[in-house]
Amino acid sequence: MFVKEVVRRQAGVIGRAQARAGGMSEDQVDRLLAHRQWRVVHGGVVARAVAW
């Protein structure tokens, strides 16, 4: 999966735009944030909060 690879290469950090370009919907990103699997680190940048 593109998103997982980007997160791995970028030390657990990905932009919302990158996640969307990787095929994720806004709802999917919001769900990961709501379930605290991702957390906002700055503006449109999120970081993985749990290991995959």
mmCIF file as Biopython writes it, N, C-alpha, C and O atoms, coordinates in Angstrom:
data_model
#
loop_
_atom_site.group_PDB
_atom_site.id
_atom_site.type_symbol
_atom_site.label_atom_id
_atom_site.label_alt_id
_atom_site.label_comp_id
_atom_site.label_asym_id
_atom_site.label_entity_id
_atom_site.label_seq_id
_atom_site.pdbx_PDB_ins_code
_atom_site.Cartn_x
_atom_site.Cartn_y
_atom_site.Cartn_z
_atom_site.occupancy
_atom_site.B_iso_or_equiv
_atom_site.auth_seq_id
_atom_site.auth_asym_id
_atom_site.pdbx_PDB_model_num
ATOM 1   N N  . MET A ? 1  ? 0.846   -1.197 0.000  1.0 0.0 1  A 1 
ATOM 2   C CA . MET A ? 1  ? 0.000   0.000  0.000  1.0 0.0 1  A 1 
ATOM 3   C C  . MET A ? 1  ? 0.879   1.243  0.000  1.0 0.0 1  A 1 
ATOM 4   O O  . MET A ? 1  ? 1.824   1.339  0.783  1.0 0.0 1  A 1 
ATOM 5   N N  . PHE A ? 2  ? 0.573   2.182  -0.865 1.0 0.0 2  A 1 
ATOM 6   C CA . PHE A ? 2  ? 1.337   3.413  -1.027 1.0 0.0 2  A 1 
ATOM 7   C C  . PHE A ? 2  ? 1.430   4.208  0.274  1.0 0.0 2  A 1 
ATOM 8   O O  . PHE A ? 2  ? 2.519   4.656  0.635  1.0 0.0 2  A 1 
ATOM 9   N N  . VAL A ? 3  ? 0.332   4.391  0.977  1.0 0.0 3  A 1 
ATOM 10  C CA . VAL A ? 3  ? 0.306   5.214  2.189  1.0 0.0 3  A 1 
ATOM 11  C C  . VAL A ? 3  ? 1.231   4.624  3.250  1.0 0.0 3  A 1 
ATOM 12  O O  . VAL A ? 3  ? 2.008   5.357  3.861  1.0 0.0 3  A 1 
ATOM 13  N N  . LYS A ? 4  ? 1.164   3.337  3.474  1.0 0.0 4  A 1 
ATOM 14  C CA . LYS A ? 4  ? 2.030   2.708  4.474  1.0 0.0 4  A 1 
ATOM 15  C C  . LYS A ? 4  ? 3.499   2.891  4.114  1.0 0.0 4  A 1 
ATOM 16  O O  . LYS A ? 4  ? 4.324   3.137  4.994  1.0 0.0 4  A 1 
ATOM 17  N N  . GLU A ? 5  ? 3.831   2.775  2.846  1.0 0.0 5  A 1 
ATOM 18  C CA . GLU A ? 5  ? 5.214   2.951  2.400  1.0 0.0 5  A 1 
ATOM 19  C C  . GLU A ? 5  ? 5.684   4.383  2.646  1.0 0.0 5  A 1 
ATOM 20  O O  . GLU A ? 5  ? 6.802   4.591  3.118  1.0 0.0 5  A 1 
ATOM 21  N N  . VAL A ? 6  ? 4.855   5.363  2.337  1.0 0.0 6  A 1 
ATOM 22  C CA . VAL A ? 6  ? 5.215   6.770  2.571  1.0 0.0 6  A 1 
ATOM 23  C C  . VAL A ? 6  ? 5.424   7.018  4.060  1.0 0.0 6  A 1 
ATOM 24  O O  . VAL A ? 6  ? 6.406   7.644  4.455  1.0 0.0 6  A 1 
ATOM 25  N N  . VAL A ? 7  ? 4.509   6.531  4.879  1.0 0.0 7  A 1 
ATOM 26  C CA . VAL A ? 7  ? 4.630   6.700  6.333  1.0 0.0 7  A 1 
ATOM 27  C C  . VAL A ? 7  ? 5.922   6.058  6.826  1.0 0.0 7  A 1 
ATOM 28  O O  . VAL A ? 7  ? 6.624   6.639  7.654  1.0 0.0 7  A 1 
ATOM 29  N N  . ARG A ? 8  ? 6.235   4.890  6.336  1.0 0.0 8  A 1 
ATOM 30  C CA . ARG A ? 8  ? 7.462   4.201  6.748  1.0 0.0 8  A 1 
ATOM 31  C C  . ARG A ? 8  ? 8.701   5.008  6.353  1.0 0.0 8  A 1 
ATOM 32  O O  . ARG A ? 8  ? 9.607   5.199  7.165  1.0 0.0 8  A 1 
ATOM 33  N N  . ARG A ? 9  ? 8.736   5.478  5.107  1.0 0.0 9  A 1 
ATOM 34  C CA . ARG A ? 9  ? 9.898   6.233  4.617  1.0 0.0 9  A 1 
ATOM 35  C C  . ARG A ? 9  ? 10.054  7.586  5.292  1.0 0.0 9  A 1 
ATOM 36  O O  . ARG A ? 9  ? 11.163  8.114  5.375  1.0 0.0 9  A 1 
ATOM 37  N N  . GLN A ? 10 ? 8.950   8.152  5.777  1.0 0.0 10 A 1 
ATOM 38  C CA . GLN A ? 10 ? 8.971   9.490  6.360  1.0 0.0 10 A 1 
ATOM 39  C C  . GLN A ? 10 ? 8.883   9.446  7.893  1.0 0.0 10 A 1 
ATOM 40  O O  . GLN A ? 10 ? 8.352   10.359 8.525  1.0 0.0 10 A 1 
ATOM 41  N N  . ALA A ? 11 ? 9.406   8.384  8.462  1.0 0.0 11 A 1 
ATOM 42  C CA . ALA A ? 11 ? 9.504   8.255  9.928  1.0 0.0 11 A 1 
ATOM 43  C C  . ALA A ? 11 ? 8.161   8.402  10.628 1.0 0.0 11 A 1 
ATOM 44  O O  . ALA A ? 11 ? 8.077   9.012  11.694 1.0 0.0 11 A 1 
ATOM 45  N N  . GLY A ? 12 ? 7.103   7.840  10.026 1.0 0.0 12 A 1 
ATOM 46  C CA . GLY A ? 12 ? 5.799   7.835  10.678 1.0 0.0 12 A 1 
ATOM 47  C C  . GLY A ? 12 ? 4.937   9.052  10.425 1.0 0.0 12 A 1 
ATOM 48  O O  . GLY A ? 12 ? 3.882   9.199  11.040 1.0 0.0 12 A 1 
ATOM 49  N N  . VAL A ? 13 ? 5.372   9.938  9.519  1.0 0.0 13 A 1 
ATOM 50  C CA . VAL A ? 13 ? 4.655   11.187 9.267  1.0 0.0 13 A 1 
ATOM 51  C C  . VAL A ? 13 ? 4.175   11.227 7.814  1.0 0.0 13 A 1 
ATOM 52  O O  . VAL A ? 13 ? 4.882   10.796 6.903  1.0 0.0 13 A 1 
ATOM 53  N N  . ILE A ? 14 ? 2.960   11.753 7.614  1.0 0.0 14 A 1 
ATOM 54  C CA . ILE A ? 14 ? 2.411   11.908 6.264  1.0 0.0 14 A 1 
ATOM 55  C C  . ILE A ? 14 ? 1.487   13.113 6.247  1.0 0.0 14 A 1 
ATOM 56  O O  . ILE A ? 14 ? 0.832   13.416 7.244  1.0 0.0 14 A 1 
ATOM 57  N N  . GLY A ? 15 ? 1.438   13.788 5.127  1.0 0.0 15 A 1 
ATOM 58  C CA . GLY A ? 15 ? 0.506   14.894 4.961  1.0 0.0 15 A 1 
ATOM 59  C C  . GLY A ? 15 ? -0.861  14.378 4.532  1.0 0.0 15 A 1 
ATOM 60  O O  . GLY A ? 15 ? -0.973  13.332 3.894  1.0 0.0 15 A 1 
ATOM 61  N N  . ARG A ? 16 ? -1.890  15.125 4.889  1.0 0.0 16 A 1 
ATOM 62  C CA . ARG A ? 16 ? -3.243  14.736 4.438  1.0 0.0 16 A 1 
ATOM 63  C C  . ARG A ? 16 ? -3.284  14.634 2.915  1.0 0.0 16 A 1 
ATOM 64  O O  . ARG A ? 16 ? -3.894  13.716 2.366  1.0 0.0 16 A 1 
ATOM 65  N N  . ALA A ? 17 ? -2.635  15.575 2.239  1.0 0.0 17 A 1 
ATOM 66  C CA . ALA A ? 17 ? -2.629  15.559 0.775  1.0 0.0 17 A 1 
ATOM 67  C C  . ALA A ? 17 ? -1.948  14.300 0.247  1.0 0.0 17 A 1 
ATOM 68  O O  . ALA A ? 17 ? -2.393  13.725 -0.746 1.0 0.0 17 A 1 
ATOM 69  N N  . GLN A ? 18 ? -0.876  13.869 0.901  1.0 0.0 18 A 1 
ATOM 70  C CA . GLN A ? 18 ? -0.207  12.635 0.485  1.0 0.0 18 A 1 
ATOM 71  C C  . GLN A ? 18 ? -1.124  11.428 0.696  1.0 0.0 18 A 1 
ATOM 72  O O  . GLN A ? 18 ? -1.197  10.542 -0.155 1.0 0.0 18 A 1 
ATOM 73  N N  . ALA A ? 19 ? -1.813  11.400 1.823  1.0 0.0 19 A 1 
ATOM 74  C CA . ALA A ? 19 ? -2.733  10.297 2.100  1.0 0.0 19 A 1 
ATOM 75  C C  . ALA A ? 19 ? -3.846  10.267 1.062  1.0 0.0 19 A 1 
ATOM 76  O O  . ALA A ? 19 ? -4.228  9.198  0.586  1.0 0.0 19 A 1 
ATOM 77  N N  . ARG A ? 20 ? -4.364  11.435 0.712  1.0 0.0 20 A 1 
ATOM 78  C CA . ARG A ? 20 ? -5.421  11.522 -0.309 1.0 0.0 20 A 1 
ATOM 79  C C  . ARG A ? 20 ? -4.877  11.080 -1.669 1.0 0.0 20 A 1 
ATOM 80  O O  . ARG A ? 20 ? -5.558  10.366 -2.406 1.0 0.0 20 A 1 
ATOM 81  N N  . ALA A ? 21 ? -3.664  11.496 -2.002 1.0 0.0 21 A 1 
ATOM 82  C CA . ALA A ? 21 ? -3.054  11.090 -3.272 1.0 0.0 21 A 1 
ATOM 83  C C  . ALA A ? 21 ? -2.807  9.590  -3.306 1.0 0.0 21 A 1 
ATOM 84  O O  . ALA A ? 21 ? -2.768  8.983  -4.376 1.0 0.0 21 A 1 
ATOM 85  N N  . GLY A ? 22 ? -2.639  8.996  -2.131 1.0 0.0 22 A 1 
ATOM 86  C CA . GLY A ? 22 ? -2.425  7.554  -2.032 1.0 0.0 22 A 1 
ATOM 87  C C  . GLY A ? 22 ? -3.705  6.748  -2.050 1.0 0.0 22 A 1 
ATOM 88  O O  . GLY A ? 22 ? -3.677  5.524  -1.927 1.0 0.0 22 A 1 
ATOM 89  N N  . GLY A ? 23 ? -4.847  7.441  -2.205 1.0 0.0 23 A 1 
ATOM 90  C CA . GLY A ? 23 ? -6.119  6.743  -2.347 1.0 0.0 23 A 1 
ATOM 91  C C  . GLY A ? 23 ? -7.017  6.759  -1.127 1.0 0.0 23 A 1 
ATOM 92  O O  . GLY A ? 23 ? -8.106  6.186  -1.161 1.0 0.0 23 A 1 
ATOM 93  N N  . MET A ? 24 ? -6.593  7.398  -0.056 1.0 0.0 24 A 1 
ATOM 94  C CA . MET A ? 24 ? -7.438  7.460  1.139  1.0 0.0 24 A 1 
ATOM 95  C C  . MET A ? 24 ? -8.463  8.578  1.000  1.0 0.0 24 A 1 
ATOM 96  O O  . MET A ? 24 ? -8.178  9.615  0.403  1.0 0.0 24 A 1 
ATOM 97  N N  . SER A ? 25 ? -9.635  8.372  1.542  1.0 0.0 25 A 1 
ATOM 98  C CA . SER A ? 25 ? -10.661 9.415  1.552  1.0 0.0 25 A 1 
ATOM 99  C C  . SER A ? 25 ? -10.473 10.286 2.795  1.0 0.0 25 A 1 
ATOM 100 O O  . SER A ? 25 ? -9.771  9.904  3.731  1.0 0.0 25 A 1 
ATOM 101 N N  . GLU A ? 26 ? -11.104 11.451 2.793  1.0 0.0 26 A 1 
ATOM 102 C CA . GLU A ? 26 ? -11.080 12.312 3.978  1.0 0.0 26 A 1 
ATOM 103 C C  . GLU A ? 26 ? -11.680 11.571 5.171  1.0 0.0 26 A 1 
ATOM 104 O O  . GLU A ? 26 ? -11.194 11.693 6.295  1.0 0.0 26 A 1 
ATOM 105 N N  . ASP A ? 27 ? -12.732 10.806 4.918  1.0 0.0 27 A 1 
ATOM 106 C CA . ASP A ? 27 ? -13.365 10.031 5.993  1.0 0.0 27 A 1 
ATOM 107 C C  . ASP A ? 27 ? -12.397 9.011  6.593  1.0 0.0 27 A 1 
ATOM 108 O O  . ASP A ? 27 ? -12.373 8.822  7.809  1.0 0.0 27 A 1 
ATOM 109 N N  . GLN A ? 28 ? -11.611 8.363  5.761  1.0 0.0 28 A 1 
ATOM 110 C CA . GLN A ? 28 ? -10.649 7.388  6.269  1.0 0.0 28 A 1 
ATOM 111 C C  . GLN A ? 28 ? -9.594  8.066  7.150  1.0 0.0 28 A 1 
ATOM 112 O O  . GLN A ? 28 ? -9.250  7.557  8.217  1.0 0.0 28 A 1 
ATOM 113 N N  . VAL A ? 29 ? -9.087  9.212  6.698  1.0 0.0 29 A 1 
ATOM 114 C CA . VAL A ? 29 ? -8.104  9.956  7.487  1.0 0.0 29 A 1 
ATOM 115 C C  . VAL A ? 29 ? -8.736  10.398 8.802  1.0 0.0 29 A 1 
ATOM 116 O O  . VAL A ? 29 ? -8.139  10.236 9.866  1.0 0.0 29 A 1 
ATOM 117 N N  . ASP A ? 30 ? -9.937  10.952 8.729  1.0 0.0 30 A 1 
ATOM 118 C CA . ASP A ? 30 ? -10.633 11.408 9.940  1.0 0.0 30 A 1 
ATOM 119 C C  . ASP A ? 30 ? -10.889 10.260 10.908 1.0 0.0 30 A 1 
ATOM 120 O O  . ASP A ? 30 ? -10.807 10.441 12.122 1.0 0.0 30 A 1 
ATOM 121 N N  . ARG A ? 31 ? -11.196 9.088  10.379 1.0 0.0 31 A 1 
ATOM 122 C CA . ARG A ? 31 ? -11.447 7.923  11.225 1.0 0.0 31 A 1 
ATOM 123 C C  . ARG A ? 31 ? -10.166 7.502  11.960 1.0 0.0 31 A 1 
ATOM 124 O O  . ARG A ? 31 ? -10.213 7.176  13.146 1.0 0.0 31 A 1 
ATOM 125 N N  . LEU A ? 32 ? -9.031  7.507  11.264 1.0 0.0 32 A 1 
ATOM 126 C CA . LEU A ? 32 ? -7.762  7.176  11.919 1.0 0.0 32 A 1 
ATOM 127 C C  . LEU A ? 32 ? -7.437  8.186  13.019 1.0 0.0 32 A 1 
ATOM 128 O O  . LEU A ? 32 ? -6.909  7.817  14.068 1.0 0.0 32 A 1 
ATOM 129 N N  . LEU A ? 33 ? -7.750  9.450  12.780 1.0 0.0 33 A 1 
ATOM 130 C CA . LEU A ? 33 ? -7.535  10.476 13.802 1.0 0.0 33 A 1 
ATOM 131 C C  . LEU A ? 33 ? -8.496  10.282 14.975 1.0 0.0 33 A 1 
ATOM 132 O O  . LEU A ? 33 ? -8.089  10.363 16.134 1.0 0.0 33 A 1 
ATOM 133 N N  . ALA A ? 34 ? -9.757  10.029 14.675 1.0 0.0 34 A 1 
ATOM 134 C CA . ALA A ? 34 ? -10.767 9.858  15.726 1.0 0.0 34 A 1 
ATOM 135 C C  . ALA A ? 34 ? -10.462 8.655  16.616 1.0 0.0 34 A 1 
ATOM 136 O O  . ALA A ? 34 ? -10.735 8.672  17.816 1.0 0.0 34 A 1 
ATOM 137 N N  . HIS A ? 35 ? -9.891  7.610  16.014 1.0 0.0 35 A 1 
ATOM 138 C CA . HIS A ? 35 ? -9.573  6.394  16.768 1.0 0.0 35 A 1 
ATOM 139 C C  . HIS A ? 35 ? -8.162  6.436  17.351 1.0 0.0 35 A 1 
ATOM 140 O O  . HIS A ? 35 ? -7.655  5.451  17.887 1.0 0.0 35 A 1 
ATOM 141 N N  . ARG A ? 36 ? -7.550  7.613  17.226 1.0 0.0 36 A 1 
ATOM 142 C CA . ARG A ? 36 ? -6.208  7.870  17.778 1.0 0.0 36 A 1 
ATOM 143 C C  . ARG A ? 36 ? -5.139  6.947  17.218 1.0 0.0 36 A 1 
ATOM 144 O O  . ARG A ? 36 ? -4.141  6.670  17.885 1.0 0.0 36 A 1 
ATOM 145 N N  . GLN A ? 37 ? -5.344  6.469  15.989 1.0 0.0 37 A 1 
ATOM 146 C CA . GLN A ? 37 ? -4.302  5.699  15.322 1.0 0.0 37 A 1 
ATOM 147 C C  . GLN A ? 37 ? -3.314  6.648  14.661 1.0 0.0 37 A 1 
ATOM 148 O O  . GLN A ? 37 ? -2.135  6.326  14.507 1.0 0.0 37 A 1 
ATOM 149 N N  . TRP A ? 38 ? -3.801  7.811  14.277 1.0 0.0 38 A 1 
ATOM 150 C CA . TRP A ? 38 ? -2.972  8.903  13.785 1.0 0.0 38 A 1 
ATOM 151 C C  . TRP A ? 38 ? -3.228  10.095 14.680 1.0 0.0 38 A 1 
ATOM 152 O O  . TRP A ? 38 ? -4.270  10.182 15.330 1.0 0.0 38 A 1 
ATOM 153 N N  . ARG A ? 39 ? -2.268  11.024 14.716 1.0 0.0 39 A 1 
ATOM 154 C CA . ARG A ? 39 ? -2.463  12.266 15.460 1.0 0.0 39 A 1 
ATOM 155 C C  . ARG A ? 39 ? -1.954  13.428 14.630 1.0 0.0 39 A 1 
ATOM 156 O O  . ARG A ? 39 ? -1.027  13.269 13.836 1.0 0.0 39 A 1 
ATOM 157 N N  . VAL A ? 40 ? -2.555  14.594 14.808 1.0 0.0 40 A 1 
ATOM 158 C CA . VAL A ? 40 ? -2.142  15.796 14.087 1.0 0.0 40 A 1 
ATOM 159 C C  . VAL A ? 40 ? -0.870  16.324 14.737 1.0 0.0 40 A 1 
ATOM 160 O O  . VAL A ? 40 ? -0.811  16.498 15.954 1.0 0.0 40 A 1 
ATOM 161 N N  . VAL A ? 41 ? 0.150   16.579 13.917 1.0 0.0 41 A 1 
ATOM 162 C CA . VAL A ? 41 ? 1.385   17.144 14.448 1.0 0.0 41 A 1 
ATOM 163 C C  . VAL A ? 41 ? 1.565   18.601 14.043 1.0 0.0 41 A 1 
ATOM 164 O O  . VAL A ? 41 ? 2.232   19.368 14.737 1.0 0.0 41 A 1 
ATOM 165 N N  . HIS A ? 42 ? 0.957   18.984 12.901 1.0 0.0 42 A 1 
ATOM 166 C CA . HIS A ? 42 ? 1.035   20.378 12.472 1.0 0.0 42 A 1 
ATOM 167 C C  . HIS A ? 42 ? 0.156   20.563 11.252 1.0 0.0 42 A 1 
ATOM 168 O O  . HIS A ? 42 ? 0.327   19.868 10.250 1.0 0.0 42 A 1 
ATOM 169 N N  . GLY A ? 43 ? -0.773  21.483 11.325 1.0 0.0 43 A 1 
ATOM 170 C CA . GLY A ? 43 ? -1.633  21.764 10.169 1.0 0.0 43 A 1 
ATOM 171 C C  . GLY A ? 43 ? -2.153  20.519 9.488  1.0 0.0 43 A 1 
ATOM 172 O O  . GLY A ? 43 ? -2.885  19.736 10.095 1.0 0.0 43 A 1 
ATOM 173 N N  . GLY A ? 44 ? -1.783  20.326 8.236  1.0 0.0 44 A 1 
ATOM 174 C CA . GLY A ? 44 ? -2.251  19.174 7.464  1.0 0.0 44 A 1 
ATOM 175 C C  . GLY A ? 44 ? -1.345  17.968 7.571  1.0 0.0 44 A 1 
ATOM 176 O O  . GLY A ? 44 ? -1.415  17.060 6.743  1.0 0.0 44 A 1 
ATOM 177 N N  . VAL A ? 45 ? -0.488  17.952 8.591  1.0 0.0 45 A 1 
ATOM 178 C CA . VAL A ? 45 ? 0.453   16.848 8.753  1.0 0.0 45 A 1 
ATOM 179 C C  . VAL A ? 45 ? 0.007   15.971 9.916  1.0 0.0 45 A 1 
ATOM 180 O O  . VAL A ? 45 ? -0.318  16.460 10.998 1.0 0.0 45 A 1 
ATOM 181 N N  . VAL A ? 46 ? -0.002  14.665 9.665  1.0 0.0 46 A 1 
ATOM 182 C CA . VAL A ? 46 ? -0.384  13.713 10.709 1.0 0.0 46 A 1 
ATOM 183 C C  . VAL A ? 46 ? 0.748   12.712 10.902 1.0 0.0 46 A 1 
ATOM 184 O O  . VAL A ? 46 ? 1.585   12.528 10.018 1.0 0.0 46 A 1 
ATOM 185 N N  . ALA A ? 47 ? 0.765   12.071 12.060 1.0 0.0 47 A 1 
ATOM 186 C CA . ALA A ? 47 ? 1.786   11.070 12.356 1.0 0.0 47 A 1 
ATOM 187 C C  . ALA A ? 47 ? 1.112   9.804  12.845 1.0 0.0 47 A 1 
ATOM 188 O O  . ALA A ? 47 ? 0.063   9.850  13.489 1.0 0.0 47 A 1 
ATOM 189 N N  . ARG A ? 48 ? 1.706   8.706  12.541 1.0 0.0 48 A 1 
ATOM 190 C CA . ARG A ? 48 ? 1.222   7.410  12.995 1.0 0.0 48 A 1 
ATOM 191 C C  . ARG A ? 48 ? 1.368   7.358  14.513 1.0 0.0 48 A 1 
ATOM 192 O O  . ARG A ? 48 ? 2.441   7.646  15.044 1.0 0.0 48 A 1 
ATOM 193 N N  . ALA A ? 49 ? 0.310   6.997  15.203 1.0 0.0 49 A 1 
ATOM 194 C CA . ALA A ? 49 ? 0.343   6.908  16.664 1.0 0.0 49 A 1 
ATOM 195 C C  . ALA A ? 49 ? 0.507   5.478  17.136 1.0 0.0 49 A 1 
ATOM 196 O O  . ALA A ? 49 ? 0.855   5.241  18.293 1.0 0.0 49 A 1 
ATOM 197 N N  . VAL A ? 50 ? 0.256   4.507  16.237 1.0 0.0 50 A 1 
ATOM 198 C CA . VAL A ? 50 ? 0.396   3.099  16.580 1.0 0.0 50 A 1 
ATOM 199 C C  . VAL A ? 50 ? 1.175   2.395  15.468 1.0 0.0 50 A 1 
ATOM 200 O O  . VAL A ? 50 ? 1.192   2.861  14.329 1.0 0.0 50 A 1 
ATOM 201 N N  . ALA A ? 51 ? 1.806   1.295  15.792 1.0 0.0 51 A 1 
ATOM 202 C CA . ALA A ? 51 ? 2.551   0.531  14.798 1.0 0.0 51 A 1 
ATOM 203 C C  . ALA A ? 51 ? 1.629   -0.215 13.862 1.0 0.0 51 A 1 
ATOM 204 O O  . ALA A ? 51 ? 0.549   -0.650 14.261 1.0 0.0 51 A 1 
ATOM 205 N N  . TRP A ? 52 ? 2.048   -0.367 12.619 1.0 0.0 52 A 1 
ATOM 206 C CA . TRP A ? 52 ? 1.294   -1.161 11.647 1.0 0.0 52 A 1 
ATOM 207 C C  . TRP A ? 52 ? 1.907   -2.520 11.544 1.0 0.0 52 A 1 
ATOM 208 O O  . TRP A ? 52 ? 1.428   -3.357 10.778 1.0 0.0 52 A 1 
#
